[in-house]
Amino acid sequence: MKNQITYSLDGVDYIVNIYPKQMKSIRYRFFDGKFKVTCPYLTSEKKIREGLDKFARKLVDKAEAQVLYTDKFIYIFGRKADLTLPNGSIDFTNYPSIEYESKEELDRKLKKMFKEYLVGRVNYYEDLMSIKEPYNVRVRVMKTRWGTNSLKTHTLTFAMMLVHYDPEIIDTVIVHELAHYFYFDHSQNFYNIVYKYCPNYREIQKSLKKGIRND
């Protein structure tokens, strides 16, 4: 069996990386513009291609639907905005517009705007949850977490990626991290606080995990 083949979909040739393993069924995934197929040993190329014919379109469509930021558009607070790189502007309903002359400038201004937004929302929930010691707020690129709460520095750090999602989704991450002020674990007591201030936490978290922005 080949470890790599090419599969054509809508006139586009995609690389398919094949990983034989001790397993009973074939699994198809798509990310970074490539297909990844894990399958039982001795699976034929014909069988793999039959599966691609069945699943490839859906996998590619799902991956494209989860794209949040390209040279043509960006999702901000769950809404899609057109981009005209290298320069242009983005208008908001409740915030000043962002004008930029490069992608780097856009990223800087977007980070600044998002931090100001988070500070406001954190302050709101601190008052609501009777948290007496205000937190410091940071924003940085994080690939494996949406937020963290540092007991040592009393700092909340949020993933920059959150800026692409609906405010209601962002609020669930804020509430989750602030709940650690009371319980620095994920016990039932911790989740009792989370659900007190975010009754639909579970449903919203499912949307976040699936990459659902809003529209």
N, C-alpha and C positions, 0 to 999 in steps of 0.2 A: 504493500500500500504506500502511495506517495504521502509525504508529510505536508505537502502544499500543492494546491491546485488553483485554477482560476475559474471563477463563475461569472457569467455575464447576465446582467439584469438591466433592462431598459437601455441597452447599448453601452452600459458601463461595466468594465471588467473589475471584479473584486478579487482580492487575494483571500483564499480560504486556507487557514492553518488547521491541520488535522492532528489530533492527539489521541492515539489509541490507548485504552486503559482497560483494566479488569472491571467491566461494567456490563449491564444487561441492555441498556437502551442508548440511543444516540441523542446528544444534547447539542443544540444550535444556539450560538450567541453572536452578537454583532456589536463591536465597539471600535473606536479609532479608525473607522472606515474599512475594517476587515471582519471577515467571518471567522469564528473559532468553533471548531467542531470536535467534541470529545465523543468517542465511540468505542464499542467493543473491538478487541483484536480481530483481525481478519474481515472487518467490514469492507465491502467493496466500494469502489469509487462510484459506481452506478447507484448504489443504495444511498450514498451521501448526497449525490446530485438530486435524487428523487425527493429527499427531504428538503433540500434547498429550494427546489421548485415549489414546495408547499409552504415553507416558512420564511424565505428570504425577503419577500416584499413586506410582510408584516414587521419583521425585525428592523429593516431599514427605515420604514415609516415611523416606527416607535422611536428609534434613535434620533431621527431628524426632528421629531416633535419635542424632544427634550433639549434641543440646542437652545441655549439662552443668550448667546452673544456671538455675533459674526460681524463681518465688515459691512453688512447690509442692515442689520437690525440688532436691537438689544431689548431684553425684558427687564423692566424696572418696576418694582412693586406689583408684579404679576401682569403688567400691561406691556404690549409690544410697541416699541418706538423705532421708527426708521432712522438709519444712520447714513450720513454722507461723508465718510472718511476720505481724506484726512482731516477735513474741517467741516463744521456745521454747528447745530444747536439742538437741544432736546428741551421741549416745553413740558411743564408739569401743571397740574391743577392747583396744588397746594404748596408748591415750592418754586423758588426762582428758577428760571431756565438755566441750563448749563450750556455755555458756549465753549467750543474747543477748536483747536487748530491742529491737533494730532491725537492719535489714539492714546498716547501716554498722558497727555493733558486731560483727556476725557476720563481716564482711569483715576487720576489724582483727584479731580473734582468730584467724581462719583463717590470715591471713598470718603472724602471730606463730608459730602452731603449725607451719606449713609450713617456716618458716625454721629453727626448732629441729630439725625432722626432717632438713632438708637438711644442716645443720651436722654432725649425727651421721653421715649417710651419706657426706658428703665426707671426714670424718675417717677413717672406716672404709677408704675406698678410697685415701686418701693413705697410710695404713700399708701396705695391701696392695700398692700400686704403688711403695713406697719413695720417696715424695715428701717431701723433707726440709724444705721451706718451706711450712708450713700456709697455706692460702688464706683470705682473707676471703670471706664468703658474703653475697650480697644477693638479695632477691626483689623483682621489680617487674613491672608489666604490660608485656608485649612482644608485639606482634602478628605479627612476622615471624621471630622466633628463639625457640628453646626455651632456649638458654643461650649465654653468652659468657664468654670468658676474657681478662681484661685483663692484658697483659704489663706495662704501666706501673704499675698499682696492685696487681698480684697478687691480683685479685679475681675470683671466679666470680659471675656474675649469672644467675639462673634465672627463667624466665617463671612468673608466678603461675598461669597456666593449667595447668601441670603437676600441680598439686594434685589435679586431677580424675582423674588417670590411675593405673593400677596401679603399685605400687612397683617392679616389674621394669622397667617402661617408664621410670620416673624414673631408675633406676640407669643405664640406657644413656646418658642425657643427661649424667649426672655423669661417667661413664667417658670419654665423648667429650671433654668439656671438660678433664678432668684430663690426658688424653693430650696435650693441647697444651702441657703442661709440658715434654714431651720434644721435640715437633716442632710448631712453630707454622705448620703447613700441613695439607694433606689428602693427603699423599704415601702411598705404600704402607707406608713405615716407620711413619707415624702410625697407619694402620689395622691394622697388625700388633699394635700395642699395644692398640688398642681390642678386637680379636678375642681377644687373649690373656685379657683380663679379662671379656669379654662375647662368648662364642663364637656366640651366636644374635643378635648385634647387628642383622644385616640383617633378619631376620624381625620382630624387635620394632619396628624403625624403620618397617617397612611398616605395622604396626598403628597407630603414632603418626600417621603421615601420613594414614591413612584415618579417623582420629578414633575408633578402637576403644579404649574405656576398659579394659574387662575383662569385666564381666558383660553 
